């Protein structure tokens, strides 16, 4: 009998230990569970509480063929929301991943089948807090990003309030880098520009008072990039812009920011003009002492309106009206034999006097020095390859490629 009691005591202690472990484990599981999914309908606003380790789920009952717009607005400052739409079997239907870490995102979903769908809301950048979720009927899905091709200039216009997103892949060759050249063709206004990686890292931003900028993409960085342009200028006018994604051979000496090939000029037709591969200043009159109106882009062809008597300067049509460029740094195409001589006494040019620029830029881990004197301030950014790309910003008062003459 004396041998039985110690064994019974050991068995009871073992049973108590197992029960205690089970209770603690159950408590741990309950505490780690996400809040139960909450029903949301069209026209409703709901608040989601999210953290780095916890999302909040909503359930939406959709009809077959129904289209809705989901908007997520961060209530907590600094929080970047992300939203997805899944079936009850956890099949992903749509994802609004918020790669630029905006505080306000929206997306359109069309349901092919009727049923209940799960809408998890989370934080994209790890900041915890509250997110306002709303669902409205209808909507037009945003277009997919437009691919940017190496060494192919792009020129387009952007209406007030509109946004366009471009995509491109970084170079895989360690000897090849990329230079992204952005330029607003408006003499006084620019676009808001954001460059980021599709994994959510924001590399550089330029505010809408910056008309020209260059970004050097790290060599050997085979990741996918997104470039977003938004016309949010308070003037609310259509803005023309140009982009060039230029390959740079890093094995060569310091590269010169010129297009890979010169834009071809016609042999016949009206007289036109282009630069010799560099940015060129456009002036009010046919002299290097005349005030600068703007600079012309090396991949754009311009119509010739006239010339001076010596044929050393040409008057061209530009978005600002007209201006003069030197023949020494330009190329002509078409029939230029009948270009009229413009009397300097009556020659006019549309100009906008330079005003001090208030240049702002933000980049991840960026250090910057600034010297700005005119509204044509240009931003250059060189991104160094690292786990978190950083940027060194250099501000110059003229166009990046040292416009001439």
C-alpha positions in Angstrom: 0.0 0.0 0.0 2.8 2.4 0.8 4.1 2.0 -2.8 0.6 2.9 -4.3 0.3 6.4 -2.7 3.5 7.9 -4.2 2.5 6.6 -7.6 -1.1 7.9 -7.3 0.3 11.3 -6.2 2.6 11.4 -9.3 -0.3 10.5 -11.6 -2.5 13.3 -10.0 0.3 15.8 -10.4 0.8 14.8 -14.1 -3.0 15.1 -14.8 -3.0 18.6 -13.1 0.0 19.7 -15.2 -1.6 18.5 -18.5 -4.8 20.3 -17.6 -2.9 23.5 -16.7 -1.0 23.4 -20.0 -4.3 22.9 -21.9 -5.9 25.9 -20.2 -2.9 28.2 -20.8 -2.7 27.0 -24.4 -6.4 27.7 -24.9 -6.1 31.2 -23.5 -3.2 31.9 -25.8 -5.1 30.8 -28.8 -8.1 32.9 -27.9 -5.9 36.0 -27.3 -4.1 35.5 -30.7 -7.3 35.2 -32.7 -8.4 38.1 -34.9 -11.7 39.9 -34.1 -14.7 38.2 -35.8 -15.6 39.4 -39.3 -18.0 42.3 -39.4 -20.7 42.6 -42.1 -20.5 45.7 -44.3 -22.9 46.7 -47.0 -23.0 49.3 -49.8 -23.2 52.8 -48.4 -21.8 51.9 -45.0 -18.7 53.3 -43.3 -16.9 51.0 -40.9 -13.8 51.5 -38.7 -11.1 48.8 -38.8 -8.5 48.6 -36.0 -5.2 47.1 -37.3 -1.7 46.5 -36.2 1.5 44.9 -37.6 0.3 41.5 -36.3 -3.5 41.9 -36.7 -5.9 42.7 -39.5 -9.6 43.2 -39.4 -12.0 41.3 -41.6 -15.3 42.4 -43.1 -17.9 40.3 -44.9 -19.7 41.6 -48.0 -22.6 39.8 -49.7 -22.3 40.4 -53.5 -24.7 39.7 -56.3 -23.4 38.1 -59.5 -22.0 40.8 -61.8 -22.1 43.5 -59.1 -19.3 46.1 -59.2 -18.3 48.1 -56.1 -15.7 50.6 -55.1 -13.8 50.0 -51.8 -12.1 53.0 -50.2 -9.8 52.8 -47.2 -8.9 56.1 -45.5 -6.3 56.1 -42.6 -7.7 57.8 -39.5 -4.4 57.4 -37.7 -1.6 59.7 -39.1 1.2 57.8 -40.8 -0.8 54.6 -41.3 -0.8 53.2 -44.9 -3.8 50.8 -45.3 -4.0 47.8 -47.5 -7.1 45.9 -48.6 -7.8 42.6 -50.3 -10.9 40.7 -51.4 -11.1 36.9 -51.0 -13.7 34.2 -51.4 -14.8 32.2 -48.4 -12.3 29.5 -49.5 -9.5 32.2 -49.2 -9.0 32.5 -53.0 -7.7 36.0 -53.8 -10.0 38.0 -56.0 -8.4 41.5 -55.8 -5.6 43.2 -53.8 -5.1 46.9 -53.3 -1.5 46.7 -51.9 -0.7 50.4 -51.7 2.9 50.3 -52.8 3.3 54.0 -52.4 2.1 53.9 -48.8 -0.7 56.4 -49.3 -3.0 57.2 -46.5 -6.1 57.0 -48.8 -6.6 54.2 -51.3 -9.5 52.9 -53.4 -10.2 50.1 -55.8 -12.9 48.6 -57.9 -14.0 45.0 -57.7 -16.5 43.1 -60.0 -17.9 39.9 -58.7 -18.6 37.2 -61.3 -20.5 35.0 -58.8 -22.9 35.7 -56.0 -21.8 35.0 -52.5 -20.2 36.2 -49.3 -16.7 37.6 -49.7 -14.1 38.4 -47.1 -12.4 41.9 -47.1 -9.4 41.9 -44.8 -8.0 45.4 -43.9 -4.4 45.6 -42.7 -1.5 48.1 -42.3 1.0 48.2 -45.2 3.8 49.9 -43.2 3.3 48.4 -39.8 1.8 51.5 -38.2 -1.1 50.5 -36.0 -4.3 52.4 -35.7 -7.7 53.0 -37.3 -8.8 52.8 -40.9 -12.2 54.0 -42.2 -13.7 51.6 -44.8 -16.5 52.5 -47.1 -18.2 50.7 -50.0 -20.1 52.4 -52.8 -22.0 50.9 -55.8 -20.3 50.9 -59.2 -16.9 52.3 -60.3 -14.4 52.1 -63.1 -11.4 49.9 -62.6 -8.1 51.9 -62.9 -6.0 51.1 -66.0 -3.0 48.8 -65.5 0.5 50.5 -65.3 1.9 51.6 -68.7 5.3 49.9 -69.4 8.3 52.2 -69.9 10.7 51.0 -72.5 14.5 51.6 -72.2 15.8 54.5 -74.3 12.4 55.3 -75.8 11.2 58.8 -75.0 7.6 59.2 -73.9 5.6 62.5 -74.2 2.0 62.9 -73.0 -0.4 65.2 -71.3 -2.2 64.8 -68.0 -5.5 66.5 -67.2 -6.2 68.2 -63.8 -6.7 65.7 -61.0 -5.6 62.7 -63.2 -3.0 60.2 -62.3 -1.0 57.8 -64.6 1.2 55.0 -63.4 4.2 53.6 -65.3 6.1 50.4 -64.6 9.6 49.1 -65.5 12.1 46.5 -64.4 15.5 47.4 -63.0 18.7 46.2 -64.9 20.1 42.8 -64.1 23.5 43.5 -65.6 25.8 44.9 -62.9 27.5 47.2 -65.5 24.2 48.7 -66.6 22.3 51.4 -64.7 19.2 53.4 -65.5 18.7 57.1 -65.5 15.0 58.3 -65.3 14.6 61.7 -66.7 11.3 63.6 -66.1 10.5 67.0 -67.4 7.3 69.1 -67.3 6.9 71.0 -70.6 4.8 73.7 -68.8 6.9 76.8 -68.2 5.7 77.3 -64.6 4.1 74.1 -63.4 5.0 70.5 -62.7 3.5 67.2 -61.6 3.7 65.4 -58.4 6.0 62.4 -59.0 6.5 59.3 -56.9 9.0 56.5 -57.6 8.8 53.3 -55.7 9.4 49.5 -55.7 6.5 47.2 -56.0 7.3 45.8 -52.6 6.1 49.1 -51.1 9.4 50.9 -50.6 9.1 54.6 -51.6 12.4 55.8 -53.2 11.8 59.4 -54.2 9.1 62.0 -54.5 9.0 65.3 -56.3 6.4 68.0 -55.6 4.5 69.8 -58.4 6.8 72.9 -58.2 9.6 70.8 -59.7 9.7 70.9 -63.5 12.7 68.7 -64.2 14.3 65.8 -62.3 16.7 62.9 -62.8 16.8 59.7 -60.8 19.7 57.2 -61.1 18.5 53.6 -60.6 21.0 51.3 -58.9 22.9 49.0 -61.1 22.2 45.3 -60.8 18.8 45.8 -59.1 16.5 43.5 -61.0 13.3 44.6 -59.2 10.1 46.1 -60.5 9.5 49.8 -60.2 6.3 51.9 -60.3 6.4 55.6 -61.3 3.3 57.6 -60.5 2.5 61.1 -62.0 -0.4 63.2 -60.7 -1.6 66.5 -61.9 -2.5 68.1 -58.6 -1.3 71.6 -59.4 -3.7 74.2 -58.0 -3.8 76.0 -61.4 -6.0 73.1 -62.6 -4.7 73.1 -66.1 -3.6 70.3 -68.5 0.2 69.7 -68.2 2.4 68.2 -70.9 5.4 66.1 -69.8 8.1 63.9 -71.1 9.9 60.8 -69.7 13.0 59.0 -70.7 14.3 55.8 -69.1 17.9 55.8 -70.3 20.4 53.0 -70.0 23.9 53.9 -68.7 27.0 51.9 -69.3 28.7 52.1 -65.9 31.9 50.5 -67.3 32.5 53.7 -69.3 33.7 57.1 -67.9 31.2 59.4 -66.3 28.1 59.1 -68.6 26.6 62.2 -70.3 22.8 62.4 -69.9 21.9 62.3 -73.7 19.5 60.0 -75.5 20.8 56.7 -76.8 20.1 57.8 -80.3 19.4 61.2 -81.8 15.8 61.8 -82.9 15.6 61.5 -86.7 14.6 64.6 -88.7 12.7 64.6 -92.0 14.4 65.4 -95.3 11.4 67.1 -96.8 8.4 69.2 -95.6 8.3 72.2 -93.3 11.5 73.2 -91.5 11.9 71.6 -88.1 14.6 71.6 -85.5 16.0 69.3 -82.7 18.9 69.5 -80.4 22.2 67.6 -80.9 21.4 65.3 -77.9 21.4 67.8 -75.1 19.0 70.2 -73.3 19.2 73.6 -75.0 18.1 77.0 -73.6 15.3 78.9 -75.4 15.8 82.6 -75.1 13.7 85.7 -75.7 16.0 86.9 -78.4 18.8 85.7 -80.7 21.6 86.3 -78.2 23.1 84.4 -75.3 22.5 87.6 -73.2 18.8 87.4 -73.8 16.7 86.1 -70.9 16.0 82.3 -70.8 12.4 81.3 -71.3 12.7 77.5 -70.9 14.8 74.6 -72.2 13.9 72.1 -74.9 14.1 68.4 -74.5 16.6 66.4 -76.6 14.1 63.9 -78.0 11.4 66.4 -79.2 11.2 68.0 -82.7 10.1 71.6 -82.9 8.6 73.7 -85.7 10.8 76.5 -87.0 9.0 79.9 -87.3 11.9 82.1 -88.5 15.6 83.0 -88.3 17.8 86.0 -87.8 19.5 87.6 -90.8 22.8 85.7 -90.2 21.1 82.3 -89.9 22.9 81.8 -86.5 19.6 81.7 -84.5 16.2 80.1 -85.1 12.9 81.1 -83.7 10.8 78.0 -82.8 7.3 77.2 -81.6 7.2 76.1 -77.9 4.3 75.5 -75.5 5.1 79.0 -74.0 4.6 80.6 -77.5 7.9 81.1 -79.3 11.6 81.6 -78.5 15.1 81.6 -80.0 17.7 78.8 -80.0 21.2 78.8 -81.4 22.0 77.1 -84.7 25.3 75.9 -83.3 23.7 73.5 -80.9 20.8 72.3 -83.0 20.0 70.3 -86.1 17.5 71.2 -88.8 15.3 69.0 -91.0 12.9 69.5 -93.8 13.1 72.4 -96.3 14.7 75.3 -94.4 15.6 77.4 -97.4 12.4 79.5 -97.3 12.5 80.2 -93.5 11.7 83.9 -93.2 14.0 86.4 -91.6 12.4 87.8 -88.5 12.9 91.5 -87.9 14.4 92.0 -84.4 12.4 95.2 -84.0 9.1 93.3 -84.1 10.2 89.9 -82.9 8.3 88.9 -79.8 8.4 85.9 -77.5 6.0 84.7 -74.8 7.9 84.7 -71.5 7.2 84.3 -67.9 9.7 86.0 -65.6 11.6 83.6 -63.3 10.4 83.5 -59.7 12.1 82.0 -56.7 11.4 78.3 -56.5 10.2 76.6 -53.4 11.6 73.1 -54.0 10.6 70.2 -51.8 11.5 66.5 -52.1 11.4 63.5 -49.8 13.2 60.2 -50.2 13.8 57.2 -48.0 17.0 57.9 -46.0 17.9 60.9 -48.1 20.3 63.7 -47.4 20.1 66.8 -49.4 21.7 70.1 -50.2 19.8 72.8 -52.0 20.7 75.9 -54.0 17.7 77.2 -56.0 17.5 80.6 -57.8 14.9 80.2 -60.6 11.6 78.4 -61.1 13.4 76.0 -63.4 15.1 74.2 -60.5 16.1 70.7 -61.3 16.3 67.8 -59.0 18.8 64.9 -59.4 18.7 61.8 -57.2 21.2 59.0 -57.2 19.9 55.9 -55.5 22.5 53.6 -54.0 21.8 49.9 -54.1 21.2 48.6 -50.5 18.6 46.8 -48.5 16.8 50.1 -48.2 17.7 52.3 -51.1 18.8 55.8 -50.1 19.3 58.9 -52.1 21.6 61.8 -52.4 19.9 64.9 -53.9 21.7 67.7 -55.7 19.7 70.8 -56.7 20.9 73.0 -59.5 19.2 76.1 -60.9 19.3 75.1 -64.5 18.4 72.0 -66.5 20.4 68.9 -65.5 22.3 68.4 -68.7 23.8 72.0 -68.6 21.6 73.6 -71.3 23.4 75.4 -74.0 24.1 78.0 -75.1 
